[in-house]
Amino acid sequence: MKARRSYVKITYEGKDITGDLTPYFKGLSYTDNLDKADTVSFTLLGDKWIKEWAILKGDRFQIDIGVLNWKHQGDSRVLKCGTFIVDDISFSGAPDMITVSGNSIDITKDLKGVYRDNTWENISLKEIAQEISERYSMNLFYDCDEEFIYEKIDQVKESDAQLLSRIVKEHGFTIKITAEQLIIFDDKKYEGRETVATFSKEDLRSYEIQCDDLDVYDACEITFYDPILGAQIKGRYEAPASSFYKVRTGKVYYKNVDTGVTGVSKEEKEKYLSERAKKLLRNKNKNETQIRIDQMGDPGYLSGITAKATGFGRYDGIYLITSVTHSLDSGYKCSIAARRRLDF
């Protein structure tokens, strides 16, 4: 019977340097996030990294995490973590060691660091994202069923990343940026997917459940002054009663919008605003119930998948994984963060 083991492959500036690093390798941590950049860091022993082998900020590298005979004989899988750009380097001792950190957002591009002034008219959210992605030679992955047309939208002293983040969140969607992709998606669709993992309380190394009420609301109300109708119209959505509150809190999230609203009649526009209020309320309340889990490592644990939690009583349910940290040092483990699926 062959032994179970895990391993890391590092490709640096196009060259597989795994064999060169193995005698010095101390550990690696890779975090896969749902709604922000992925990160990775690895630590190497020795001082050659500040002498004959210089590691520089802006260098590109890829990480693969693999397992052999993991859950059973023949269970061999590889998690391709993606491309990272070195953004931090630190040295310490004794003993001498270097820690190299990378980010999935390319720090050599202007996506986050350059502030722009721009105006778009009669343009959709997808078209804005497409134009920005092409500016940086990135691929756009757009997974939203609904489309939004702006009569006018201004970018004032904002980076392209800040602009996209603002308008995407206004519609209750999620954005993630990597070195090669701009990703915009409706995470409600992901919450509704079939579960691919089960977390039973008695099988976990450790867990923590948290219920947040600082940014959770009973309702959302959106107002809009319509110059065609010459009146202010509004839409409102009230969330179903939460099983975690004895009584409703009465908190209402208010939002005024100045972008074009779909519809002709007042009733059609009120319906549109109510549907938009529902999305904004979901975005505000989605982190109401969160769970953190420490578990044996597995390449199958990824952000964006759904899992079933059992043995937690009233906290049982379907959870969307929002972050997974894969750590390899003396062994392979995963720290998982997830949020409970909302009922609306």
TIKOL-176983 format. One record per residue: residue in three letters; x, y, z of N, C-alpha, C in turn. Coordinates in steps of 0.02 Angstrom, whole numbers, plus 32768, in hexadecimal, padded with zeros to 4 digits. Layout:
<rs>
ALAXYZXYZXYZ/...
</rs>
This chain:
<rs>
MET802A7FC48000800080008000802C803E8000/LYS801E806B7FD1804580A77FCC802E80DB7FFF/ALA805D8101801A804E8132804E802A816F8031/ARG8000818B805A7FDF81CA8048801082048051/ARG801082328021803A826C8029802082A78000/SER803682E28013802683207FEF806683407FD8/TYR8060836B7FA6809C838C7F8C808983CF7F6D/VAL80BD83F87F6180B4843A7F4280E2843D7F05/LYS80C8845A7ECF80F084687E9480F284B47E89/ILE812D84CF7E80813685177E76815885237E33/THR813685487E098152855C7DC8815F85A77DCA/TYR819E85BA7DC581B385FF7DCF81CD861D7D8E/GLU81AC86527D7781BF86727D3881C5863F7D00/GLY819486107CFE819185DF7CC981BA85A07CD2/LYS81E1859C7D0A820C85627D1581F7853D7D54/ASP81F184FA7D4F81E184D17D88821E84CD7DB6/ILE821984ED7DF1825184EF7E1F824484C67E5E/THR8212849A7E5A820084737E95823B844C7EB1/GLY826084297E85829984027E9B82CF842C7EBB/ASP82D984687EA0830D84947EBC82FA84AC7F02/LEU82B884B57F0E82A284D17F4E8296849D7F84/THR828D845F7F708279842B7FA082A684277FDE/PRO82E9842A7FD7831384258014830A84608044/TYR82EF8497802C82E984D4805582A084E38068/PHE827284BC804D822A84CC8055821384C1809D/LYS81F484F580BA81DC84F080FF818F84ED8102/GLY816D851080D68124850D80D88105853D80A6/LEU80C485338099809F855C806A805785648082/SER803B859F80747FF585AD80847FD685D08048/TYR7F9F85B3802F7F7B85CE7FF57F3385DA8009/THR7F1A86177FFD7ED58628800E7EAD86377FCF/ASP7E79860F7FC57E4B86167F8D7E0D863B7FA5/ASN7E0386787F8B7DCB86A27FA17D9486A67F6D/LEU7D5786AE7F847D1E86B47F577D1A86F97F38/ASP7D26872D7F607D1787717F4B7D5187A37F51/LYS7D8D87897F547DC887B57F537E03878C7F3B/ALA7E3B87AE7F337E76878D7F157E8C87517F3F/ASP7EA5871E7F1C7EC486E57F3E7F0B86F97F53/THR7F2386D87F877F6686E77F9F7F8C86A67FAD/VAL7FCE86AB7FAD7FF786717FBD8038868A7FDD/SER80548663800980968671802480BA862F8030/PHE80FB862F8025812285F48034816486098055/THR817F85DE807F81BA85ED80A681F285BC8094/LEU822D85D8808A826885B08079829F85BE80AC/LEU82C4858A80BE82FB859180ED833B85A580C8/GLY836A85C380ED83AA85D680D083AE861F80BB/ASP83EA863380A683F58679809384088681804A/LYS8405864B8022841786517FDC83E7867F7FB6/TRP83AB868A7FD3837886B37FB2838886FD7FB4/ILE83B887107FDD83CE87567FDE8414875D7FC1/LYS842D87257FA5847087267F88846D87147F3E/GLU847786D37F2F847D86C17EE8843A86BC7EC4/TRP840386B37EEA83C286AC7EC9839486E37EE2/ALA838C87177EBA8363874F7ECE831B87447EB9/ILE82EE87497EE982A687477EDD828D878F7EDE/LEU826A87A47EAA825887EA7EA2820D87F47EA2/LYS81F8882E7EBB81B288417EB6819F88477E6C/GLY8163882F7E5C814D88307E17815A87F07DF1/ASP818487C37E0E818F87827DEF814D875A7DF1/ARG8144872F7DBE810787077DB9811786BE7DC8/PHE80E9869D7DEC80F286567DFA80AE86337DFF/GLN80AE85F27DF3807285CA7DF9807C85957E30/ILE804485857E51804585547E878013851C7E77/ASP802A84DE7E7E7FFE84A37E7C8004847F7EBF/ILE7FCB84697EDA7FCA84407F177FAE83FB7F03/GLY7FD583C77F117FBF83847EFD7FBC83547F37/VAL7F94831F7F2E7F9182E97F5F7F9682A67F3A/LEU7FB382767F5C7FB982327F427F9D82017F75/ASN7F7281D37F5E7F5381A07F897F3481C07FC7/TRP7F0E81F67FBD7EFB82217FF47EC482038020/LYS7E8981F980047E5381DC802B7E5081908024/HIS7E6D81787FEE7E7181307FE17EA781257FAD/GLN7EBB80E87FA47EEE80D77F737ED780EE7F2D/GLY7F0381117F0B7EF381297EC87ED2816D7EC6/ASP7EC2818B7F017EA481CD7F037EDB82027EFB/SER7EE882147EBE7F1D82457EAF7EFE82807E8A/ARG7F0582BB7EA67EE682F77E8A7F1683327E8E/VAL7F0983657E647F3383A17E637F0683DE7E64/LEU7F15840D7E907EF3844E7E937F2284817E73/LYS7F0D849B7E397F3484CF7E187F1E85137E36/CYS7F4A85307E5D7F37856C7E837F3885AB7E58/GLY7F5B85AA7E207F5B85E47DF47F9E86087DF2/THR7F9B86447DD47FD7866D7DCC7FD886A47E01/PHE801386B07E1D801B86E37E51805687107E40/ILE8052874D7E5A8087877E7E4F80A5878F7E93/VAL80E7878A7E99810887987ED980FA87E07EED/ASP80DE87EA7F2980D0882E7F4080EF883D7F84/ASP810D880A7FA4812E88177FE4816387E27FF0/ILE819C87F8800A81D387CB801A81EE87DE805F/SER81F687AD808B821187BC80CD8246878880DF/PHE827A87A0810382B18775811A82B287768166/SER82C6873E818382CC873B81CC8300870781DF/GLY83138706821E834386D58237834D86E18282/ALA837086B882A583898679828D83568642829D/PRO8352860C82768379860082398362862D8200/ASP838D863681CF837C865F819583428642816F/MET8314866D815C82DD8656813282BF8692810D/ILE829E868480D6827C86B680AF823486A180A6/THR820686D180AA81BF86C5809C81AC86EE8060/VAL819486CD802C817F86ED7FEE813386EC7FEA/SER811587277FE180CC872C7FDD80B887437F98/GLY808187267F7F806887387F3D801E87467F3F/ASN8008876C7F0E7FC387817F087FAB87717EC1/SER7F6B875E7EBB7F52874C7E797F4487897E4E/ILE7F4587C57E6B7F3E88037E447F84881A7E2F/ASP7F8B882A7DF07FCC883E7DD57FDD88857DEC/ILE800E888C7E18802188CE7E33804388F97DFE/THR805788DA7DC6807889017D91804589217D63/LYS800589117D6A7FD189307D427FB3896C7D67/ASP7F8C89957D437F7189D27D607F2A89CA7D79/LEU7F11898D7D7D7ECB89807D8E7EB8899D7DD1/LYS7EE589997E037ED589B27E467EF889F47E56/GLY7F308A017E377F598A397E4E7F508A7A7E29/VAL7F308A797DEE7F278AB77DC77EDF8ACF7DCD/TYR7ED78B0E7DE17E948B2B7DEB7E818B517DAB/ARG7E428B467D967E2C8B617D567DEC8B8B7D5F/ASP7DE08BB77D2E7DA18BDB7D277D848BC77CE3/ASN7D478BAE7CE57D298B967CA77CDD8B997CAE/THR7CBB8B9A7C767C728B9A7C757C5B8B6A7C3E/TRP7C2C8B3D7C517C0D8B107C217BC38B227C1B/GLU7BA88B1B7BE07B618B287BD47B438AEF7BAB/ASN7B058ADE7BBE7AE08AA97B9B7B0B8A6A7B92/ILE7B1F8A4F7BC97B4E8A177BC97B3A89E57BFF/SER7B4689A67BF47B3489727C247B6E89647C54/LEU7B5E89457C8C7B9289307CBB7BC489027C9A/LYS7BAA88D37C727BD688A37C517C0488C77C1F/GLU7BEB88F97BFC7C14891D7BCB7C4B89457BED/ILE7C3C89637C287C7089867C4D7CA789567C63/ALA7C91891B7C7D7CC288E97C937CEB88CF7C58/GLN7CCC88C87C1E7CF088AF7BE37D2488E27BCD/GLU7D1289227BCD7D4189567BB97D7D89597BE7/ILE7D7089537C287DA789577C597DD389187C54/SER7DB488DF7C4D7DDC88A17C487E0988A27C0A/GLU7DEF88BD7BD37E1888C17B967E5188F37B9E/ARG7E4789277BC67E7B89587BD37EB989387BF2/TYR7EAE89047C1A7EE588E47C3D7EF4889E7C22/SER7EDA88907BE57EE5884F7BC57ED188157BF2/MET7E97881D7C127E7C87E97C3E7E3D87CB7C1E/ASN7E2D878E7C337DF0876E7C1C7DB8877F7C4C/LEU7D7C878B7C317D4287997C5A7D17875A7C61/PHE7D0987477CA07CD987127CAE7C9D87337CD0/TYR7C6587357CAC7C2987597CC37BF187277CCA/ASP7BDD87187D097BAB86E57D167B7087027D3C/CYS7B4C872F7D1A7B10874F7D377AD9874A7D03/ASP7A9E87347D187A66872D7CE97A47876F7CD7/GLU7A48879F7D057A2987E07CF97A5D88107CDD/GLU7A4688407CB57A7188737C9A7A5688B87CAE/PHE7A8388E77CB77A71892B7CCC7A8E895E7C9B/ILE7A64898C7C867A7889C17C587A7A8A037C7E/TYR7AB38A257C797ABB8A667C997AB08A9D7C65/GLU7A858ACC7C767A7F8B087C4C7ABF8B307C50/LYS7ADB8B337C8D7B1A8B577C977B3A8B3E7CD7/ILE7B7B8B357CD67B9F8B227D127BE38B447D11/ASP7BF48B627D497C328B897D4F7C668B637D78/GLN7CA48B677D617CDE8B507D857D088B8C7D97/VAL7D098B9E7DD77D2B8BDA7DED7D608BC77E20/LYS7D9F8BD17E0D7DD78BC27E397DD28B7C7E56/GLU7DC18B4C7E2C7DBB8B067E3F7DE88ADC7E12/SER7E058AA87E2F7E288A777E057DF28A4D7DE3/ASP7E068A2A7DAE7DD789FF7D8B7DBD89C87DBA/ALA7DE889B07DE67DD3897C7E157D9F89987E46/GLN7DA989D57E5D7D7989F47E8C7D368A007E6A/LEU7D388A187E2C7CFA8A247E077CD289E47DFF/LEU7CF289AF7DE87CCF89707DDE7CB489547E1F/SER7CDC89587E537CC5893F7E947C8689657EAB/ARG7C8689A67EA17C4C89CF7EB77C0D89BD7E91/ILE7C1089BC7E4F7BD289B27E297BBB89697E2B/VAL7BEB893A7E327BD788F47E377BB288E77E78/LYS7BCC89037EB07BAB88F87EF07B68891C7EF5/GLU7B6089537ED07B1F89767ECF7AE889497EB6/HIS7AF989187E8C7AC888EA7E717AC688A87E96/GLY7AEB88A37ECD7AEB88667EF47B14882E7ED7/PHE7B40883E7EA87B6A880C7E8A7BAE880B7EAD/THR7BDA87DE7E977C1C87D57EB57C5187DB7E7F/ILE7C8A87F97E917CC288017E627D0187E37E80/LYS7D2887C37E557D6A87AA7E697D9A87B77E30/ILE7DD787CC7E417E0A87DC7E0F7E4687AE7E1A/THR7E5D878F7DE47E9A87677DE77ECC87847DB6/ALA7F0587637DB07F39877C7D837F22877C7D3A/GLU7EF5874E7D297EE387457CE37E98874E7CD5/GLN7E6F87527D0A7E2787547D017E0687897D2B/LEU7DD087A57D0F7DA287D07D337D6187A87D39/ILE7D4C879A7D767D14876C7D827CDC87927DA4/ILE7CA087917D867C6587B07DA37C2D877C7DA3/PHE7C0F87707DDC7BDD873B7DDF7BA8874A7E14/ASP7B6F87287E0C7B38872C7E3C7B3F86F27E6C/ASP7B5686FF7EA97B6486C77ED77B2586A47EEE/LYS7AEA86C17EE37AAC869E7EF47AA6865E7EC9/LYS7ABD86627E8B7ABD86277E5F7AE985F07E7D/TYR7B2286047E9A7B5185D47EB57B3585B47EF5/GLU7B1085DC7F1C7AF185C17F597ABF858A7F48/GLY7AA085907F0D7A6C85607EFA7A8685207EDA/ARG7AC7851B7ED17AE384DF7EB27AE384A37EE2/GLU7AE984687EC57AEA842B7EEC7B2784297F19/THR7B1E84127F567B56840E7F867B8783D87F70/VAL7BC883E57F7B7BFC83B67F687C2583A07FA4/ALA7C1383B77FDF7C3783A2801C7C0783A48057/THR7C17837D808A7BEF837C80C87C1F83858103/PHE7C0D83B4812F7C3483BE816C7C0B83A781A8/SER7C1D836E81C37BFC835381FF7C238369823C/LYS7C018385826D7C2283A382A77C52837282C9/GLU7C3E833382CD7C68830382F17CA782F082CB/ASP7CAB8301828B7CE582EE82637D188327825C/LEU7D08836382767D32839D826B7D6983A282A0/ARG7DA283BD828B7DD783CA82BC7DC4840282EB/SER7DA6843682D07D8D846E82F87D5D849682CD/TYR7D3284BD82EF7D0384E782CB7CF0852382F6/GLU7CD5855682D57CBC859282F77C8285AE82CD/ILE7C4A85BB82EE7C1085D982CC7C04861E82E9/GLN7BF7864D82BD7BEC869282D27BAD86AE82B0/CYS7B8386D082D87B4886F282BD7B54873D82C2/ASP7B52875E82897B6187A682867B2087CD8282/ASP7B1A880282AB7ADE882C82A87AF08876829D/LEU7B30888582937B4388CB828B7B2E88E68247/ASP7B2E88BC82157B1E88D381D17AE788A881B3/VAL7AB5889781DB7A7D886E81C57A3D889781CD/TYR7A138896819979D888C1819779998899818B/ASP796188B581A3792088958196790588A58151/ALA791788E0813778FC88F680F7792C892580D4/CYS7921892E80937947895E806B791689888044/GLU792289C9804378F689F7801E79218A227FF1/ILE79118A237FB079358A497F7E79088A817F63/THR79238ABD7F5F78FE8AF57F4279218B0E7F04/PHE78F88B2B7ED679128B427E9678E58B7B7E7E/TYR79058BB57E6F78DD8BEC7E5278DB8BE27E07/ASP789E8BDA7DED78948BCE7DA678838C107D83/PRO78B18C2A7D5A78A38C697D38786C8C657D05/ILE785E8C2A7CEB78298C217CBA77E58C257CDC/LEU77DE8C017D14779F8C037D39779A8C417D65/GLY77D48C627D7277D48C9D7D9C77C38C8D7DE5/ALA77D88C537DFB77C78C3E7E4077FC8C0E7E5A/GLN77FF8C097E9B782C8BD87EBA78068B967EC1/ILE78258B617EAC78078B1F7EB378348AF57EDF/LYS78198AC07EFB78408A977F28782C8A4D7F22/GLY785B8A247F34785089DC7F37786889C27F7A/ARG784789907F93785789767FD67852892B7FD6/TYR7880890C7FFB787C88C48005788A88B4804D/GLU78608889806B786A887380B0787F882B80B1/ALA78B4881D80D678CE87D980DB78A087AE8105/PRO789F876C80F77879873F812378958742816A/ALA786A8735819B7880873781E178B9870681EB/SER78ED871C820F792786F2821C791B86C58258/SER793186878252792986578289795A866682C2/PHE7988869682B879BA86A582EA79A886E38314/TYR796D870083077957873B832D7914872D834D/LYS790D8741838C78CD873883B0789887658391/VAL78AB87A38381787E87D2836078A587F68329/ARG7880881482FC78A1883B82C778C4887782E5/THR78FD888982C7792388C282E07907890582C9/GLY78E48904829178C98942827578FC896B824D/LYS793889508245796C89758220795C897381D5/VAL796089AE81B6795389B5816E799089D4814D/TYR79A589B6811679DC89D180F079C089FD80B8/TYR79D18A3E80BA79B78A6E808979ED8A7D8055/LYS79D68A8280167A048A907FDF79E18ABC7FAC/ASN7A038AF17F9779E98B1B7F617A148B0F7F23/VAL79F48B047EEA7A188AF77EAC7A088B2E7E7A/ASP7A388B3B7E4E7A2D8B6F7E1C7A388B557DD6/THR7A3C8B137DCF7A448AF47D8D7A008AE37D70/GLY79FE8AD67D2F79BF8AC77D0D799E8A897D2B/VAL795C8A8B7D2F79358A557D4A790B8A367D13/THR790B89F47D0F78E689D17CDA789B89D87CE4/GLY787789E27CAD782F89E67CB078158A267C92/VAL77D38A287C8477B38A637C6877848A837C9A/SER77578A5A7CB577278A747CE677458A767D2B/LYS77238A9A7D58773A8A9E7D9D773B8A597DBD/GLU770A8A307DAE770589ED7DCC774089C27DB5/GLU775189C67D747789899F7D5B77CB89B37D7B/LYS77D389F47D8578118A0D7DA3781489FC7DED/GLU77DC89FD7E0F77DB89E97E5677EC899F7E5D/LYS77D389777E2E77E3892F7E30782E89247E26/TYR784B894A7DF7789389447DEA78BA89577E29/LEU78A7898E7E4978CB89A57E8578C389737EBE/SER788989547EC3787F89227EF878AC88E57EEC/GLU78B388D07EAD78DF88987E9E792888AA7EAC/ARG793988E87E9D797E88FE7EAC798989037EF7/ALA795689197F1C795B891C7F65796688D77F82/LYS794788A47F657951885F7F7C799A884A7F74/LYS79B8885C7F3A79FD88497F2E7A2C886E7F5F/LEU7A1F88AE7F6B7A4988D47F997A4388B87FE0/LEU7A0688A57FF379FC888A80367A1F8847803D/ARG7A1D881E800A7A4387DF800B7A8D87EC8014/ASN7AA6881E7FF07AEE882E7FF57B018846803B/LYS7AD4886A805B7AE08882809F7ADC884980D2/ASN7AAC881C80C97A9D87E980FC7AC187A780F2/LYS7AE4879F80BB7AFD875C80A97B2F873F80DB/ASN7B4F876A81027B80875081327B63874A8179/GLU7B218746817D7B01874381BF7B19870781E8/THR7B1E86CC81C97B34869081ED7B71867381C9/GLN7BA9867081ED7BE7865981CF7C05862181F9/ILE7C2885F581D77C4985BE81F97C9285BA81E2/ARG7CBE85AA82117D05859F82017D1785598218/ILE7D3A853581ED7D4884EF81F87D9184E181EB/ASP7DB184B982167DF4849E82097DEB845481FA/GLN7E07843F81C17DFC83FB81A97E3A83E28187/MET7E3F83A081817E768382815C7E76839F8115/GLY7EB083AD80FA7EB483CC80B87E9583A28081/ASP7E7B83C5804F7E5E83A380167E5C83D47FDB/PRO7E7683C27FA17E7483EF7F677E2E83FE7F50/GLY7DFD83D77F667DB883E27F517D95841B7F75/TYR7DB384357FAB7D95846D7FCE7DA684AE7FA9/LEU7D7384CE7F8C7D7D85097F637D49853E7F76/SER7D5B857D7F707D2985B17F797CF685AC7F40/GLY7CB785BB7F507C8385B87F1E7C5B85787F1C/ILE7C7185447F407C4A85077F437C1D85087F81/THR7BE984E07F807BBC84DD7FB97BC7849C7FE0/ALA7BBB84A080217BC48467804D7B8A8463807E/LYS7B7B842780937B47841C80C57B668415810A/ALA7B4D843B813A7B658436817F7B31841081A8/THR7B4783DE81CD7B1B83B581F57B3683AE823C/GLY7B0983A3826B7B1C839A82B17B2083DB82D7/PHE7B0D841382B97B11845582D97ACD846F82EE/GLY7A9A844482F07A58845983067A39848D82D8/ARG7A2684C582F57A0584F982CE7A338519829B/TYR7A74850C82A07AA4852782707AB284F78236/ASP7A9084BE82367A95849181FD7A7D84B581BE/GLY7A9584A081857A7D84BD81477AB084BB8110/ILE7AA284E080DB7ACF84E480A27AFA852380A9/TYR7B3A851A80A17B6A855080A77B9185588066/LEU7B9E859780547BC885A7801B7C0F85B68034/ILE7C3F8592801A7C85859C80307C9F85DD8012/THR7CB7860A803D7CCF864B80277D1B86518027/SER7D3C8624804B7D858628804F7DA085E58067/VAL7DD785CF80497DF98593805F7E4485A08061/THR7E638594809A7EAC859A80A07EC9855480A2/HIS7EF18544806F7F138503806C7F5A850E8088/SER7F6A84EA80BE7FAB84F280DE7FD184B080DC/LEU801084B480C7803B847980C6807C848A80E9/ASP80898469812180C9846E814480DB842A815F/SER80C6841C819C80D183D981B6809D83A8819D/GLY806783C281818031839B8164800883C78137/TYR7FCF83AF81217FA383D580F47F6083DE8116/LYS7F4C841C81217F0C842A81407EEA8464811B/CYS7EA8846981257E81849F81087E5A84C4813F/SER7E5B8506813B7E31853081657DFC854E8137/ILE7DBD854081467D86855081197D5785838139/ALA7D4585B781137D1285E781297CD785E280FA/ALA7C9A85E281177C5E85DB80EE7C268603810D/ARG7BF4861480E57BBA863780FE7B7B861080EE/ARG7B4B8614811B7B0D85EE81147AE0860D80DE/ARG7AC285E380B57A9885FA807F7A5A861E809B/LEU7A4B8658807E7A10867D809279D1865E8075/ASP7998866F809379578654807E7936867F8049/PHE795886B1802E793A86DA7FFA796E86EE7FC6/
</rs>
